[in-house]
Amino acid sequence: MGSGDEPGLLEWTSAYLETLQTAKRSAHTVKAYRLDLRAVCNQLAATRRTEPDALTVHDVTIRSLRSAFAAFARDRQPASVRRAWSVWNSFCNFLVSEGISEGNPMASIAQPKRPQHTPKAFKPAAIGQLVDTLTAQAQRPETGPRDWPGRDLALIATLLLTGIRSDELIRLDLSSILGGLEAPVLRVLGKGATEREIPLEDSWTAIVSAYLDQRYTRFPAARRTARADRDDLAIWERFPPEDPLFVGSDGRRITRGTLQYRVRRMYRLAGIESERKRGALAHALRHTFATSLADSGATMVELQQLLGHRSLQTVQIYTSATNDAVRHAARHNPVYELLRDPE
């Protein structure tokens, strides 16, 4: 602990983590922040030749942090070091806002450069193969309780048509669909508890309605509302609003493992497994969604809104991945014609 009544550094990290919980950050995010804060605190204590519990805010200097981050980075990947740097930068800003520190030393702490890369999206031909396979599978008879091609079609169609993250899809409830059959909108809870709304069209409505019809048949004992038999309602309005939108073969909310397994299985059936980036399963469909919209002329602001990114800089990777489309648009600048045929 710190000297006298002064809170120790670990107490301040706990106070900072409480602000994340108040801001409704996910439990996964808070845990990751806690691990990064503690890991660097351990290195900082080793640098100061003391115990972590004895650290105070006065031990957080540019020199000591440089040494701590150098030791922290020794056996870790660049992405992990960048993440820890970001956590500590946010924590030091918190100390400044609380009046505990006069400045943030993190600007003087080097971090690994972010690699310049563009996301790998499926080409249109591959998506055509995937859609053809999905629709063909959905039309065949089911072979057992774990075989549910209509659900798989609804899952992948939703990912392709909305670009939402896998965790966002898993959290969807029936109440996430706003509006009736005519013009439904999907309300998505994204990172940092921020909400966004994504409009949907008739083809999505038909696919999801067919899946929910099958769900009625598969789970006849599932909870229904008093309005379950009303034909004037969209089928998602006949379920309790708090029920999950997508379920597994047991009728419970689909898990991340099941989602990724079903997506990978469809890639293999469609013959496009080798075309995805290693490690990207459902996320490859998010990249495909964003790149397709960028190719079609969507603005960065529109992409930012649909994808739920906080920064336009993050969205820029999709626009930079469409150089051919950008060159095509620039080629039609009328000034070119004026320069070619001066009067």
N, C-alpha and C positions, 0 to 999 in steps of 0.2 A: 504494500500500500504506500501511498505517498506520505511525506512527512507531516506530522500534526494532523489537522482535520482536512487537509487537501486531498481530494479524490485522486486515486491512482489512474494511470492511463487505461487500465483494463475496465475501470468503472466508467470512464468516458466512452469506451467502445460499446459498453452495454447500453449506455444512454442513447448513443447514436443508433444502435440496432432497434431500440424501442421506437424511435421516430420512423424507421422503415415499416415496423408493424402497424403503427398508427396510420401511415400512408397506404396501408393495405397491400404492401408488397407480398408476393407469394412466399410460402414457407421455404420453398427451394431457394429463392433469392436470398432470404435472410440467412439461411444456413451457409450459403456460399460466401456471403459477406463476412460472417462470423469466422469461418475457417481462414479466409485471407487475412483478416485483421489479426487473428491470433498467431498465424504462421509468421507474419512479419514482426509482430511483437516479440516472439521467441528469438528471432534473429537480432532484433534491436537489443534485447536483454543480453544476449551473448556478446554483442559489440560493446555494450556498456559494462560488461562483466558483473551483471547483477541478475536477479530473478525477475521474471515478467511481472509478478505482483508488486515489485518495488519500483517499477517504472512510473514516472510522472510525465505530464505534458512537456516539462522542461527538457526531457530527454529526447524529444522529437525535434532534432535539428537537421539541417541539410546534410552535414557530414555524417551523422549517425544513420540517417535514412539511406544515404548512398551506400554505406557499408552493409546495412541490413538487406537492402534490395539486391546488392551484388551477391550476397550469400544465398538469398531466397531464389535468385534466378539460376544459380549454378546447375541445379538438377531438374529444372522445369522447362516446359515448352514455352516459346515466345507468347502464345495466346494466353497462357496462364499468368505470365508476368504482366502482360498488358491489363488483364482483368484485375489483378491485385493492385496495380498502379491506379486504376480507375477507382477502386474501392477506397484506397487510401487518400486519393485526391478528394473524393466526396467527404470522407471522414474529417480531413483537415479543414475543408470548407465549413463543416459543421462546427468544429472547434472555434473557427473565426467568428461565425454567426452567434455563438454562445458567449463571445467575449473572453474566451479562455486563451486564445492565441492571437498574436498580432498579425500573422500572415500565414499563407499556405506555402510550405517549402517544396511541395511536389513539383512545381514548375522547374526546379533545378535537378530533379531526379530523372535520369535518362530512362527511356522505355524502348523496347524493341519496336522497329518500324512495322507497320501493318502491311502485310504483303498485298501487292496490287493484283487482284484477280477478279474475274467476272464469274458469276454463278453459271453453272452448267444446266441449261434447260433442255428438255426433250425437243427434238425437231418436230415440225408439224406431221411428218410421215409417221413418226413413232407414236405420237398422240392419236393419230388416226387408227393405228394398229391396236392401241390400248382401248379406245372407245369401241371399235368393232368387236374386240374380244369380250369386253364387258357386256355389251348388248346381246351377243350370242350366248354367253353364259347365263344371262338373266332370263333367257327364253327357254332354257332346258329344264327338265324336272329336277327337283332337289334330290340328292342321294342320301341324305342323312341329317341329323339334327345340327351338325356343325357346318353343313353346306348351305349357304344362304347367299346365292349370287345376286338376288335383288337388293340385299343390304350392302353388298360389296359395291354394286353399281352406284347406289346412293352415296356411299362414303366417298368414293373417288370422284364422282361427279361434283360433290360439294367442295372437295379440295381443289379441283380444277377450275371451278366457276367462281370461287371466292378467294383463293389464295391464302386461306387462313392457316395458322400453324396447327400442328397436330394436337398440342395441348388445348388450344382454343376450340378445336372441333370436339375433343373429348368432353369439355365443360358445357357444351351446348345442351340446353333443355328444350322442351316443347315450347315453352314461353319465349324462347329466343327467336322464334319465327313471328314477326309482327305482320298483321294484316291477313286478309283472306286469300282466296285462290287467284284473284285478279292481279295483284301486284305485291307479292310478299317481299319482306325485307328481313334479312338476317342480322340480329343484334349480337355482336361478338364482344366478349370481355377479353381484352388484350393485356399486354404487359403493363404493370403499374396500375392495374384496375381501371384502365381507360377503356371506354366503350366506343365502338364505331358501328355504323350500319351499312350493310352491303345489299343493294337491290338485286333481285333475282327474277328470272324469266320463266315462261311457261314450261320449257323443257325440264328445268330443275323441279318445278312443282309436280309434274307428272311422275318423274322418277321417285321423288321422296314420298308422294302419295301412295304409289304402288308398294314401296317398301313398308310404309306404315300399315297398309291393308294386310300385308303378309304378317306383320307383327301381331295384329289382332288375331289372326288365325293360329299363329305359333303359340301365343300366350293367352288363351281364352280366360284364364283366371286372373289376368293382370287387372290392375285397378282401372276403372272406367269412370267417366263423369256422367252426370244425369243426362247430358246432351249427346251421348255417344251415338244414338241412332238418328240424329238429325241430318238429313241429306243436304240442308242448306249451309252447313258449316264445312270449312276445310277439315280434313281428317285430323290434322294436328290440333285442332280446337276440341276434339272429342276425348283427348287424353288429359289427365291432370297436368296442369302447366309446369309443375316442378319435376315431372318425370324427364329422364335423359332423352335427347333426340336419338342418339345412336346407342344401341345395346349389343352385347355379345350373344352367343348362342344360349346363354343362361338367362337372358332377359334383363341382366343388370347393365349398368353403364359400361360401355366398351372401355377396355384398358389400352394403355399405350402399346403393350406388347402385342395384343390382338390386332390393333390397327396396323402396326408396322408389318406384322406377318401377312395380313390380308393384302396389303399394298404390294409387298414383295412377290407374293404368289401371283398376283395379276400381271406384274411386270414379266415374270417368267412365262406365263401362259401366252402373253402377247409377243414374246420374243424380243423385248427391249431392255432386259435386265442389264446387259453390258453397256447400255448407253447412258446410264445414270452415273452421277459422281459417287465415288466410294463413300459410304456412310450416309448418303442422302436417300431416304425412302419417301415418306410423305412430303418431306421438305423439297424434294425435287419437283413436285407438282406446284409448290408455292413459287419456285423459281420460274417454272414454265408459265404460270399465270402472269407473273410480273413482266417477263420478257415478251410474252405475246401482246400484252397491252401496250408496252413501250413500242413494239414494232408497229402497232396499229395507230400510233399517234397520241397515246395518253400522255398528259403532262406530268411533270415530276410531282406537282401538288396533288393531282388526282391519284397517282400511284401511292403517294405518302398516305393519303386518306384511306384508300382501300386496303393497304398492307398494314396499317397501324404502326408505322415507323415514326419515331419522334423527330428524327433528323432527316432533312433533305439530302444530306451527304450520303446517308445509307442507301437512299433510293437511287442515287446517281449511278450505282454499279449496274443497274438494269438499263439505264439510258446509254451508258458507255458500252454496253454489250450489243448495241444495235447500230453500229457504225454505218452499215449499209443503208439503213433507213434514214439516218441523219444525213448522210451524203446525198441520198435521193431527194430529201426535202430541200437541202441547201442548193442543189443543182437547179431548182426551179425559181431561184431568185431572179426577178425580172431585170435586175441590173446587168446580169450576164448578157442578155440580149442587147441591151443598150451599148455595152462595151464591144460586142461583136460587130454591130452595125451602126457605128457613129454617123450622125447626119453631117 
